[in-house]
């Protein structure tokens, strides 16, 4: 039979990307829940559980002194997390949301790749981006509001690249609602976009609009919102860059000539075969990288923390564009570089994973973990509970759960493994509390629960 229309086989590549997203989100969620179940979720999971749970009542957390979170960071986008926290009753909802957000970064990456490269090559490039080690650290580590940044940043680059100006503007507004450091990134991206425009008036106009969104949001937050809530609370985030003052930090002080900064850059570029350096879109990552590298606190240069989310979306888009730049010169070289990126990502994930599986996934969840969870669930949610950072995420739906131990209705002490001896300081604290009228309500599975007699 003759036909005037040639048969066109359905395009299976969108299905492949959807399958990659589901697989990636599933793996991230599985690992995140595992980390939570073995009590390796940290203080940020607790902080954001309390903040989101109180989104319409106080928007606060005990670890932030029960002040409104807007005085710490500008994050209206956290309201998106509210149904996740409510439906999964706590930090598990944030784990799921963060996994979905990290995995969703591949959609704009694919959109950028498929507009430039043959579809098999575009898929391989997207796969390399999907297994990028810093992305796994963002997904499986403690939840943070910056979890929204990578997929939105990548979408912004895709929209600018494809000349989808309305999409770019809407995405810029969404990024401005993530965290105030995005004001700087957006202003920079907008101005760079305008500078790239040359003979494209619409592109130049879009760049100026993106920069204007950043300026307006900054004025709204620093000039209007913070003073209206409480004009006397200082802006704490500046301490990272106060080189004359070196507070204690988990990763220590990093001097101006420390090799850690060069090592950090090498670690983020090696799994991408240094291809982002061939793209002009790498310029968009400069503010996020500066935020990390200009700090004197080593914690910002640990790839397993959320700080990498400030630049990763832009770097992944630069990776796609850099692959294309090389592809236009040599298909063989581009293929070899892509294979090198895949191999480097796998090697990094196995030997230097940002997830830190030796700690975060040190053993499979067991009966002791389940018993701890069961006993913690018995503590009323309307009393003050003091505990450690590793217990706090599991009781964070209680707005009065805190890491302070004094003058609490309940105190929960925890040791990392059930077989480990209690530290001398904990033994002394237990004895002190017992003498002051506390009653031991549970002792086992690595935890001791103490309660004031009137609180039971």
Secondary structure as GFF3:
##gff-version 3
##sequence-region A 1 456
A	DSSP	alpha_helix	13	37	.	.	.	ID=ss1
A	DSSP	alpha_helix	43	53	.	.	.	ID=ss2
A	DSSP	three_ten_helix	62	64	.	.	.	ID=ss3
A	DSSP	three_ten_helix	69	71	.	.	.	ID=ss4
A	DSSP	three_ten_helix	76	81	.	.	.	ID=ss5
A	DSSP	alpha_helix	82	87	.	.	.	ID=ss6
A	DSSP	alpha_helix	91	114	.	.	.	ID=ss7
A	DSSP	alpha_helix	119	130	.	.	.	ID=ss8
A	DSSP	alpha_helix	133	140	.	.	.	ID=ss9
A	DSSP	three_ten_helix	145	148	.	.	.	ID=ss10
A	DSSP	alpha_helix	149	161	.	.	.	ID=ss11
A	DSSP	alpha_helix	165	176	.	.	.	ID=ss12
A	DSSP	alpha_helix	181	197	.	.	.	ID=ss13
A	DSSP	alpha_helix	201	219	.	.	.	ID=ss14
A	DSSP	pi_helix	220	225	.	.	.	ID=ss15
A	DSSP	alpha_helix	226	230	.	.	.	ID=ss16
A	DSSP	three_ten_helix	236	241	.	.	.	ID=ss17
A	DSSP	alpha_helix	260	270	.	.	.	ID=ss18
A	DSSP	three_ten_helix	275	278	.	.	.	ID=ss19
A	DSSP	three_ten_helix	280	285	.	.	.	ID=ss20
A	DSSP	alpha_helix	286	293	.	.	.	ID=ss21
A	DSSP	three_ten_helix	298	301	.	.	.	ID=ss22
A	DSSP	three_ten_helix	306	310	.	.	.	ID=ss23
A	DSSP	alpha_helix	312	329	.	.	.	ID=ss24
A	DSSP	alpha_helix	331	351	.	.	.	ID=ss25
A	DSSP	alpha_helix	357	360	.	.	.	ID=ss26
A	DSSP	alpha_helix	367	377	.	.	.	ID=ss27
A	DSSP	beta_strand	385	386	.	.	.	ID=ss28
A	DSSP	alpha_helix	389	392	.	.	.	ID=ss29
A	DSSP	three_ten_helix	393	395	.	.	.	ID=ss30
A	DSSP	beta_strand	401	402	.	.	.	ID=ss31
A	DSSP	beta_strand	410	414	.	.	.	ID=ss32
A	DSSP	alpha_helix	424	435	.	.	.	ID=ss33
A	DSSP	beta_strand	438	444	.	.	.	ID=ss34
A	DSSP	beta_strand	447	452	.	.	.	ID=ss35
A	DSSP	three_ten_helix	453	455	.	.	.	ID=ss36
###
